Amino acid sequence: MEAEQQKQQRPRQRPRRKGQKRKLEDEASAATAAAASSLGSAGADDDNEEEDGSAGTPEICRHSHAALAREVRAQVDVLIRCASSWRHADRAAAKRATHVLAELAKNEEVVNMIVEGGAVAALVCHLEEPAVAAQTQEEQQLRPFELEVEKGAAFTLGLLAVKPEHQQFIVDAGALPPLVKLLKRQRSTTNSRMVNSVIKRAADAITNLAHENSNIKTRVRMEGGIPPLVELLESQDLKVQRAAAGALRTLAFKNDENKTQIVQCNALPTLILMLRSEDAAIHYEAVGVIGNLVHSSPNIKKEVLNAGALQPVIGLLSSCCTESQREAALLLGQFASADSDCKVHIVQRGAVRPLIEMLQSADVQLREMSAFALGRLAQDTHNQAGIAYNGGLVPLFKLLDSKNGSLQHNAAFALYGVADNEDYVSDFIKVGGVQKLQDGEFIVQATKDCVAKTLKRLEEKINGRVLKHLLYLMRVGEQSVQRRVALALAHLCAPEDQRAIFIDNNGLDLLLDLLISMSPKHQQDGSAALYKLANKAAALSPMDAAPPSPTPQVYLGEQYVNSSTLSDVTFLVEGKRFYAHRIALLASSDAFRAMFDGGYREKDARDIEIPNIRWEVFELMMRFIYTGSVQINSEISQDLLRAADQYLLEGLKRLCEYTIAKDVNLDNVSDMYDLSEAFHAVSLRHTCILYILEHFNKICTRAGADPACYSRDPQFSNQGTEFIKKSKSKRQELADLMSPNSLAPTPSSDQSCWRSCTVKFLALSVQWYLFWVHGGAVLEINISNVTKFSKI
């Protein structure tokens, strides 16, 4: 799960970067008017950073690339010329130049031009005040535009650093030392507002420079940038607090040395206080810093918990800020990792309810992080119960329908945890969880594996008190619950429990209800469950899938097949003689014993004529009698089955059925079933039933795809009727299913008529199949289950 945690952690910085750029751009709006004036006519200085200067943007956009390049160069020249001057005019010009460049830098297409125009070095020079030379004391006290040029330079460099390819270039130009120095700027009663403003911009610039750049993160630490940033967390200016936290958040991301120093500078107490701030921007940055500190750092995680972070983080789950909620959920998931003892504490302190509420948020990332946290919490038995009790199952199942692979996986992992609690397996099944897991379309392989493990875990729980509770629900629950339980048990129960569930407790009736439902989804679920159930029942069958040839009582061997040696009876087949031996025939079947020991004329006959059978078929049948084995191909298998049934050669019948069963398909399954009925081929009939169940939807769709086919193909249109008529001799129950007039589909009848006939017959066939498998257990076939279509 650590890999999953890293995956969840990775997006943490990207939204922050975008938010930082938006913040810088908002502050840059004040420079728009100045930039427009500079490009056109000289205008007045704009000293209000909150003023909306967007009106100047179209003016800039009208200028050509060459004009913009000239303008950049002009502003760079101004900065270079005024770098060491305290003159009022020079300071005003430098301030205006930083504003113009900042406005231009808002357009990412112009950023490269600004950098190539030499602006970086010029701006870095203005991060520090001009050296005070031979000035009077009065001049030194005036200091026109004190810190405003530095603020503008830091702001512009922050905008340029948004493009990763310029980060290292700006640092190499010497930007970090003066930026760190600005963080340490002393405040006084006369300039506190301006000092706070320049500090904030310096922190923002460091944030953008260090974004996803491990080398620069390290450089900031080496330049001494972390201690002043930690100190600024206690600033009385909320914007400074936010900017400092944002910088620390960036510096802590995937940098262990920075994390360690931040903690050593005693940042945790202040950060935890910030978690309780009512200002969403403050607690968002604070939880982000703590999250990055905790990531992949077990020791820091312990320190954070010991410092009292748990309850404030849980409180952020109810924040008005969805980003704070998301970060808090992610952090709780990290707290609840496998090596942590605080899983239960998190739930006890009230995290489960808000996390479950977040599962239903419109924000995809919020749902993802809450599912992530619940997945970690669900690895504890008591937490599993808490999640289920507080209504977490249904929203988690809904998340499985998401097209977001990570969200799907987090939800699946949480459900995997809950499935381990025996007290809530019934609830898991009652809300349709098994069907949801089986029907889901999962994006990544890890999710598919997790779902498979969940189903296996549920299967292992279906025994003892869990099974008793499910049987109780199947008897007294609402119809929808009864059906869900029956479906789940068909897939999950042990073979030895099938009789108790589906015969003694009428589970089979519930599945048949689904199979004959008007809902295609119910029919599909019912057929899949019956197929699974029948396959499990087949495991208890004494029949093998590929039966070995039985050893006859008298084995004469290959050399006596159609051999006159010691022959005492001759068969005439298609005018040809086949030499046989009574001793082998008497030992092979009751049919031959009746022929030779009974009162039939063949008893003493030397030559016996065999009508209605081909020579090739008869020869194979006799070869089986003499050797106990025979090679059967699909071309002759059906004729050989007829012969084997006629002469009561059960071993040969089984071999023929096995050969025929391999060729059952959508086109011939109906004919194969007719064949099995005509010649008492039980194994083949079971194969056809299983095939119909497995491909139920395809068969029904195929049969009812085109209503016009009934008029074009009368044989096909009456197939449903014939299907049932052929069964009446053996299944008197079918006689009262429907009135005779409703059996046959007509050209004007609904498509569902054919489908209903097939389903009714299939339902009874399945009952008879299970009756046979369970050794003749008495089944009361509930005719009401299959008469519901009589109204069609």
C-alpha positions, 0 to 999 in steps of 0.5 A: 500500500505504500506504493498506493500512498505515493500515488495518492501523494503525487498530485499534491503539489500540482494543484498548489502550483496552479493556485500559486500562479493564479494568486500571483496573477491576481496580484499582478493585475495592478501592473496592467495599467502601468504596462499599458501606459508604458507600451503606449504613453507614459502613465501614472504609477499604480501603487495599489496591488488589489486594483483591477488593471485588466483593461490594459491587457488588450493593449499589450496583445495588440503589439507584435512580437518585435514590439514586445521584445523591444519593450522587454529590452527597454524595461530591462535597461531601466532596471539596469540603469536604476539598480544602484540609485535612490533617486525618486525618479529612478526608483519610480522607473524601476517600480514601473519596469517591474510592474510592466514585466510582471504583466507581460509574464502573465502570458506564458508565451512571453515568459521566454522572451522576458528571460531571453531579454536579460530580465532575470539578472536585472530583477535579481539585482533589485531584490536588494535595496541600493547600497546607501552611498554619500547621502544626507541623513534626510535622504536616507530617511526618505528612501522613496518606494522603499521595498516596493521595487524589491517586492515587484522584482520578487513577484516577477521572478515568481511568475517567470519561475512558473515555467520549470525550464527557467527555475534553475536559471533564476537560481543560478543568477543568484536569486535565492540569497536575497529572497531568503534575506527578504524573509528575514526583513525586520518590521517596524510600526511605520512599514509593517504593511510593506514588509509583510507584502514583500515577505509574502512575495519572496515566499511565493517566489521560493515556492515556485522556484522549488516546485518539483525541483529537488536541487532547488529545494536543497539549495533553499535549505542550504541558504538558510531559508527554512528557519525564517519560513517556520518563524513566519508561520506565527506572523500576525499577517494571515497572507504571510502565514499562508505564503510561508506554509505554502513554501514549507509545503513545497520544500517538504515534498519528497525531501527528507532533509528538509522535512527533518529541519522543518520539524527540528525548527519546531514547526509542528505546534504552530502548524497544528494550531493553524489546522484549527484556523477558521480561515480555509486558506490557512488550514488548507496550507497547514494540512498540506505541510503536515501531509508532506512531512508525514509522507514516507516518514514513519518517525515524523508521523509519530511526532505529528500524532504526539503533537496532537494533530489527530483531532484537528485533522479529523475536524477538517473533514467537515471544513467548508473547503473541499481541498482541505477535506481532501488533504485531511482524508489523505492524511488520515489514510496515512495515519492509519497505515499498517504500522500505525496503532491509531486506526481505531482512535481515528474512528473513535474520534468521529472520522467515519461519518464525515468520510462516508459523507465525502464518498457522495461528494460531487468532487472526484478527488474528494471521493477518491481520498475518502475511499482511500482513508476508509480503505486503510481504516477497514483493515481493523475488525472494529472499524469494518463494523463501524463503516458498515454500520454507518452506511458506508457499503452502498456509497462504496459500491456506487464508486465501483461504477466510476471511470476513474481507475484510482477511485475504483481501486480505493473503493474496492480495497475498502470493501475488501476490508469490510468483507472480512467482518463476519457480522456484516457479510449479510449486509454486504450481500443484502445490498447486492454487493456480490452482484456489484463485484461480479458485474463491475467493469474494472479498469486496472488489474490491481482492482480486478485482483482485489475484487477477486480476493474479496469474493474469495473472502466472502466465500470463506465466510459462508458457513456457521452463523453467517450461513444461518443468517443468510438462510433466515433472510432468504426465508423472511426478507423482502423479495429483493433481499431474498433474491440477492441472497440466493444469487450470492449463495449460488456463487459462494456456497460450498457444494455440500451446502447446496441441498440445504440452501436450494432444496430445503430452503427453496433457494432454487425457487428464487433463482427460477423466479429470476430466470422467468422474470420479465427483466433481462437483467434478472434473467441474466443473473438467474441463469448465471447463478443456476449455471454456477450452481449446476457446475458445483452440483456436477462436482458431486455427480458420479459421472466423469466429464470424460468417462473411461471405457468400462471393463466388460465381464468377458473380454475377448479382445481385438482379434475376435472382432468379426472373426469366424473363429469360435463364432456361434452367431452371425449378424446380417447388417446391410447384407454383410455378415458379422461373426460374433460370440454369444458369451461376449454379447451376453456379458455386455448388456441386458438387451443381448441377454434378453435376445439370447436367453428370453423367448425371442426367435433370435435365441436359437437362430444362427443368423440374425438380421439387424435392420435400421443400422449402418454397417459402420455403426454396428461394427463400432458397437461390436468393437466396443463390446469386444474391447471395451474401447472405441474411437468415436468421431463426430460424424458417427457419434449420433448414430452410434448413440442411437444404437447404444441406447437401443442395445442398452450399452451404457458405457458406449452411450457415455462415450458417445455423449461425451463426443457429441457434447464437445460440439454443442453450440448456439446453432444446435443446442436445441437439436442436441437436447432433443437427441438427449431426450430421445435416447435417454442421454442424461449426461448430454442433456445436462451438458445442454442445460449447462450450455443454455445457462452459460449462454442464456442471454445470447440464446434468448437474443438470438431466438428473439432478435427478429420477430419476422423470422417466425413467419419466414421459418415456420419450423423455427416459430413452433420450436418452443411448442415442440420443445414443451410437447416432447417433454409432456410424456415425462413431465406432467407438470408442464400440462397445466403451465399455459393454455394450448393457444398460448404455447406457439408463437405466431407471426404476430406474437411478441418476441418474449413468447418464444423466450418464455417457452424456452425459459419455462422448459429450462426451469423445469430441466434445471430442477430435474437436473439437481434432482438427479445429482442429489440422488433422487431427493424429493423436489416439489416443483413449484408450478407457480414459479413458471406460470407467471408468463401465462398472462403474456 
